Amino acid sequence: MVNTGMDLYNLGVDARRFGEHPDSEQAKWRLANSAVRLFGNGAAMALMPLAPVAAFAPLMLPDFGEIGRAADLLKQKTGLEREGQQTEANAVGQSHMLAALNATPIVNWFAPFYQNALTPDVEKFEHAHGNSDGQPPQAELPGGTGNDPTVTDYFANAMKERAERVAENMTPFLRDAARKSGTEYVTLVSHWPQTFCWPSSGDPMRTFDRAIALTYSRKFDTVIPTFFGRDADGSFRAPPDNHDIPLQQSSQHQFYFSRVLDPGKQEEMLKLHE
């Protein structure tokens, strides 16, 4: 009876959330979970006079809300892997495993024993610095955390993978630009803000205001990417070189300043290193 009463309350809460967010798959799964649990507990209560063991039947019901979350996380993981963002995919994979275990009857009784082990390190880092899911994403890193293993292992690797992916995608354009201009190097500079999401939900977690320099070398037929941030005056200035390739306008080096990676934003001030 207590469980049935709680299920009625949860059904009302989840129905209200679904009404507020009718396009949310998670809201649909949670509403379905509450409805199934209400039906299961009601049926068990009705059958108890005939078979007291029926009282234990609802314990075998899976958590359909966690099933839906696990399905969504698996899609996110697959999408990140397809984009070459393996560091982020691995963290989402941990959250997917956690959701799958939480959805499994009886196994989820032991959640306190596996919850911490399967929570991605980046989420522990964010929680330790006052960031939590459901709040607006925080910007940049907290002071004094640049050498934190989580920062170097997660954010640094993830940024490197994102840069490598866009360098690969931009190679045909920059190769063609070098061929047409007859220059040895072609560099494209673009504003490209980076947003990282919570591995457990996919909601925005932290943002980094960055620009990127993509330098194509005809000699090596490859594109070298380098992220850079704003200077003290708020302007973006490209670094003096991109992996030993001087970023200076010359007869052998052509530059493009573009919003191709951030088309929805206002034109940013992008300057060459002086």
FENRAPE-V452402 format. One record per residue. N is the residue number from 0. RES is the residue in one small letter. PSI is psi in whole degrees, 0 to 359 (none if undefined). OMEGA is omega in radians with two decimals (none if undefined). D_CENTER is the distance of its C-alpha to the mean C-alpha in Angstrom with 2 decimals. Layout:
<<N | RES | PSI | OMEGA | D_CENTER> <N | RES | PSI | OMEGA | D_CENTER>>
//
This chain:
<<0 | m | 319 | 3.10 | 40.90> <1 | v | 314 | 3.13 | 38.54> <2 | n | 319 | 3.14 | 35.59> <3 | t | 318 | 3.09 | 36.74> <4 | g | 318 | 3.10 | 36.92> <5 | m | 323 | 3.13 | 33.40> <6 | d | 322 | 3.09 | 32.23> <7 | l | 317 | 3.11 | 34.03> <8 | y | 312 | -3.14 | 32.33> <9 | n | 323 | 3.12 | 28.82> <10 | l | 319 | 3.11 | 29.71> <11 | g | 317 | 3.13 | 30.65> <12 | v | 313 | -3.10 | 27.47> <13 | d | 327 | 3.09 | 25.24> <14 | a | 321 | 3.11 | 27.54> <15 | r | 317 | 3.13 | 27.19> <16 | r | 321 | 3.12 | 23.38> <17 | f | 323 | 3.09 | 23.61> <18 | g | 326 | 3.13 | 26.16> <19 | e | 330 | -3.11 | 23.93> <20 | h | 70 | -3.07 | 20.93> <21 | p | 342 | -3.14 | 22.73> <22 | d | 358 | -3.10 | 19.93> <23 | s | 118 | 3.09 | 17.52> <24 | e | 323 | -3.14 | 17.51> <25 | q | 320 | 3.11 | 16.73> <26 | a | 322 | 3.10 | 19.74> <27 | k | 316 | -3.13 | 21.86> <28 | w | 320 | -3.12 | 21.19> <29 | r | 323 | 3.07 | 22.03> <30 | l | 317 | 3.10 | 25.12> <31 | a | 320 | 3.13 | 26.21> <32 | n | 316 | 3.14 | 25.81> <33 | s | 319 | 3.14 | 28.00> <34 | a | 316 | 3.14 | 30.53> <35 | v | 319 | 3.14 | 30.88> <36 | r | 321 | 3.09 | 31.31> <37 | l | 315 | 3.12 | 33.87> <38 | f | 317 | -3.12 | 35.77> <39 | g | 315 | 3.13 | 35.65> <40 | n | 324 | 3.10 | 36.94> <41 | g | 316 | 3.12 | 39.52> <42 | a | 320 | 3.13 | 40.77> <43 | a | 320 | -3.14 | 41.00> <44 | m | 323 | 3.14 | 42.97> <45 | a | 329 | -3.08 | 45.33> <46 | l | 347 | -3.08 | 45.95> <47 | m | 320 | 3.12 | 46.53> <48 | p | 331 | 3.14 | 50.29> <49 | l | 323 | -3.11 | 50.67> <50 | a | 97 | -3.10 | 48.35> <51 | p | 332 | -3.13 | 47.08> <52 | v | 343 | 3.13 | 44.59> <53 | a | 338 | 3.14 | 42.66> <54 | a | 336 | -3.10 | 41.30> <55 | f | 349 | -3.08 | 39.01> <56 | a | 318 | -3.13 | 37.67> <57 | p | 338 | 3.11 | 34.73> <58 | l | 340 | -3.11 | 33.45> <59 | m | 0 | 3.13 | 32.71> <60 | l | 134 | 3.06 | 30.44> <61 | p | 165 | 3.06 | 26.77> <62 | d | 103 | -3.05 | 24.08> <63 | f | 333 | 3.06 | 23.13> <64 | g | 318 | 3.12 | 20.36> <65 | e | 329 | 3.06 | 18.64> <66 | i | 314 | 3.11 | 19.62> <67 | g | 319 | 3.13 | 17.81> <68 | r | 320 | 3.12 | 14.60> <69 | a | 321 | 3.13 | 15.02> <70 | a | 317 | 3.12 | 15.65> <71 | d | 318 | -3.12 | 12.55> <72 | l | 325 | 3.10 | 10.37> <73 | l | 321 | 3.08 | 12.65> <74 | k | 317 | 3.12 | 12.15> <75 | q | 316 | -3.14 | 8.37> <76 | k | 314 | -3.14 | 9.40> <77 | t | 319 | 3.13 | 12.26> <78 | g | 319 | 3.12 | 10.67> <79 | l | 319 | 3.10 | 8.55> <80 | e | 322 | 3.13 | 11.91> <81 | r | 330 | 3.12 | 13.80> <82 | e | 1 | -3.14 | 12.21> <83 | g | 15 | -3.12 | 13.04> <84 | q | 70 | -2.99 | 9.69> <85 | q | 324 | 3.14 | 11.24> <86 | t | 313 | 3.11 | 10.11> <87 | e | 323 | 3.11 | 6.45> <88 | a | 322 | 3.13 | 8.37> <89 | n | 320 | 3.13 | 10.79> <90 | a | 318 | 3.10 | 8.89> <91 | v | 326 | 3.10 | 7.83> <92 | g | 322 | 3.07 | 11.48> <93 | q | 316 | 3.13 | 12.80> <94 | s | 324 | 3.09 | 11.51> <95 | h | 317 | 3.12 | 13.03> <96 | m | 321 | 3.12 | 16.19> <97 | l | 316 | 3.12 | 16.43> <98 | a | 321 | 3.13 | 16.31> <99 | a | 319 | 3.10 | 18.80> <100 | l | 320 | 3.12 | 21.10> <101 | n | 337 | 3.13 | 20.98> <102 | a | 345 | -3.01 | 22.06> <103 | t | 123 | 3.12 | 24.99> <104 | p | 148 | 3.12 | 28.31> <105 | i | 311 | 3.11 | 30.04> <106 | v | 320 | -3.08 | 27.23> <107 | n | 352 | 3.02 | 25.24> <108 | w | 335 | -3.05 | 28.28> <109 | f | 20 | -3.12 | 27.22> <110 | a | 321 | 3.13 | 23.71> <111 | p | 338 | -3.09 | 24.82> <112 | f | 336 | -3.11 | 25.52> <113 | y | 351 | -3.07 | 22.22> <114 | q | 307 | -3.07 | 19.69> <115 | n | 321 | -3.10 | 19.43> <116 | a | 328 | -3.08 | 19.54> <117 | l | 357 | 3.05 | 16.54> <118 | t | 124 | -3.11 | 14.31> <119 | p | 142 | -3.12 | 11.85> <120 | d | 326 | -3.10 | 13.55> <121 | v | 327 | 3.10 | 10.81> <122 | e | 323 | 3.06 | 11.05> <123 | k | 319 | 3.11 | 14.79> <124 | f | 313 | -3.12 | 14.76> <125 | e | 316 | 3.13 | 13.23> <126 | h | 321 | -3.13 | 15.68> <127 | a | 339 | -3.12 | 18.44> <128 | h | 26 | 2.98 | 18.07> <129 | g | 11 | 3.12 | 18.27> <130 | n | 138 | 3.14 | 14.74> <131 | s | 152 | -3.14 | 14.00> <132 | d | 140 | -3.11 | 11.98> <133 | g | 342 | 3.06 | 13.95> <134 | q | 162 | 3.04 | 14.95> <135 | p | 144 | -3.13 | 14.25> <136 | p | 140 | 3.10 | 11.61> <137 | q | 156 | -3.09 | 13.68> <138 | a | 142 | 3.13 | 14.62> <139 | e | 187 | -3.09 | 15.36> <140 | l | 150 | 3.06 | 16.11> <141 | p | 150 | -3.13 | 18.83> <142 | g | 139 | 3.08 | 22.20> <143 | g | 13 | -3.11 | 23.31> <144 | t | 6 | -3.06 | 20.03> <145 | g | 330 | -3.13 | 19.90> <146 | n | 7 | 3.09 | 21.41> <147 | d | 134 | -3.12 | 19.52> <148 | p | 325 | 3.12 | 18.66> <149 | t | 320 | 3.14 | 15.10> <150 | v | 314 | -3.10 | 14.71> <151 | t | 323 | -3.09 | 16.52> <152 | d | 329 | -3.08 | 15.09> <153 | y | 293 | -3.05 | 11.35> <154 | f | 316 | -3.12 | 10.88> <155 | a | 314 | 3.13 | 14.02> <156 | n | 320 | -3.13 | 13.44> <157 | a | 319 | 3.10 | 10.00> <158 | m | 320 | 3.13 | 11.82> <159 | k | 317 | 3.14 | 14.75> <160 | e | 320 | 3.11 | 13.19> <161 | r | 319 | -3.13 | 11.90> <162 | a | 318 | 3.14 | 15.43> <163 | e | 322 | -3.14 | 17.17> <164 | r | 314 | -3.12 | 15.72> <165 | v | 328 | 3.08 | 16.85> <166 | a | 319 | 3.11 | 20.06> <167 | e | 318 | -3.11 | 20.78> <168 | n | 329 | -3.08 | 20.35> <169 | m | 353 | -3.09 | 22.56> <170 | t | 312 | -3.12 | 25.22> <171 | p | 319 | -3.14 | 27.52> <172 | f | 312 | -3.09 | 27.74> <173 | l | 326 | 3.07 | 28.47> <174 | r | 317 | 3.13 | 30.87> <175 | d | 322 | 3.12 | 32.75> <176 | a | 320 | 3.11 | 32.91> <177 | a | 320 | 3.14 | 34.42> <178 | r | 316 | -3.10 | 36.88> <179 | k | 323 | -3.10 | 38.03> <180 | s | 341 | -3.12 | 38.41> <181 | g | 18 | -3.13 | 39.94> <182 | t | 160 | 3.14 | 37.99> <183 | e | 326 | -3.10 | 36.75> <184 | y | 147 | 2.99 | 33.35> <185 | v | 129 | 3.13 | 31.14> <186 | t | 131 | 3.03 | 28.28> <187 | l | 128 | 3.12 | 25.83> <188 | v | 127 | -3.10 | 24.35> <189 | s | 146 | 2.98 | 21.70> <190 | h | 132 | -3.10 | 19.65> <191 | w | 81 | 3.12 | 15.93> <192 | p | 146 | -3.11 | 13.73> <193 | q | 127 | 3.08 | 10.31> <194 | t | 128 | 3.07 | 7.51> <195 | f | 141 | -3.07 | 4.67> <196 | c | 157 | 3.06 | 3.11> <197 | w | 125 | 3.13 | 5.41> <198 | p | 333 | -3.06 | 5.59> <199 | s | 348 | -3.09 | 8.71> <200 | s | 335 | -3.07 | 8.28> <201 | g | 1 | 3.09 | 5.34> <202 | d | 152 | -3.14 | 7.15> <203 | p | 136 | -3.06 | 6.96> <204 | m | 313 | -3.10 | 7.63> <205 | r | 144 | -3.13 | 9.29> <206 | t | 150 | 3.09 | 10.73> <207 | f | 124 | 3.13 | 13.07> <208 | d | 105 | -3.02 | 16.03> <209 | r | 157 | 2.91 | 16.88> <210 | a | 166 | -3.11 | 19.20> <211 | i | 142 | 3.03 | 19.71> <212 | a | 124 | 3.13 | 23.02> <213 | l | 110 | -3.05 | 23.36> <214 | t | 123 | 3.10 | 26.83> <215 | y | 133 | 3.08 | 28.60> <216 | s | 122 | 3.11 | 31.58> <217 | r | 326 | -3.11 | 34.27> <218 | k | 317 | -3.09 | 35.73> <219 | f | 356 | -3.14 | 32.72> <220 | d | 50 | -3.13 | 31.23> <221 | t | 159 | 3.12 | 27.71> <222 | v | 129 | -3.14 | 25.17> <223 | i | 121 | -3.13 | 24.16> <224 | p | 146 | 3.05 | 21.07> <225 | t | 121 | 3.03 | 21.01> <226 | f | 149 | 2.97 | 18.73> <227 | f | 154 | -3.10 | 20.76> <228 | g | 191 | -3.12 | 20.64> <229 | r | 150 | 2.99 | 23.29> <230 | d | 179 | -3.10 | 26.73> <231 | a | 331 | -3.12 | 28.53> <232 | d | 4 | 3.10 | 29.95> <233 | g | 358 | 3.13 | 26.62> <234 | s | 153 | 2.98 | 27.16> <235 | f | 127 | 3.05 | 25.20> <236 | r | 123 | -3.14 | 27.59> <237 | a | 147 | 3.11 | 26.87> <238 | p | 164 | -3.09 | 27.75> <239 | p | 334 | 3.11 | 31.29> <240 | d | 162 | 3.11 | 30.27> <241 | n | 94 | -3.09 | 27.52> <242 | h | 57 | 3.07 | 28.22> <243 | d | 6 | 3.03 | 31.97> <244 | i | 112 | -3.08 | 32.12> <245 | p | 131 | 3.11 | 33.56> <246 | l | 73 | 3.14 | 31.78> <247 | q | 134 | 3.10 | 35.10> <248 | q | 128 | 3.13 | 36.49> <249 | s | 178 | 3.14 | 39.34> <250 | s | 343 | -3.14 | 41.21> <251 | q | 5 | -3.08 | 39.01> <252 | h | 117 | 3.14 | 35.64> <253 | q | 143 | -3.11 | 34.33> <254 | f | 144 | 2.99 | 31.48> <255 | y | 132 | 3.03 | 29.38> <256 | f | 119 | -2.93 | 27.65> <257 | s | 161 | 2.99 | 25.27> <258 | r | 22 | -3.04 | 22.60> <259 | v | 329 | -3.14 | 21.51> <260 | l | 358 | -3.13 | 17.87> <261 | d | 59 | -2.99 | 17.90> <262 | p | 340 | -3.09 | 20.56> <263 | g | 358 | -3.07 | 20.00> <264 | k | 163 | 3.07 | 20.77> <265 | q | 155 | 3.12 | 24.22> <266 | e | 129 | 3.14 | 25.82> <267 | e | 155 | 3.07 | 24.92> <268 | m | 109 | -3.13 | 27.65> <269 | l | 118 | -3.08 | 27.17> <270 | k | 149 | 2.99 | 30.08> <271 | l | 155 | 3.08 | 31.27> <272 | h | 133 | -3.13 | 32.08> <273 | e | none | none | 35.61>>
//
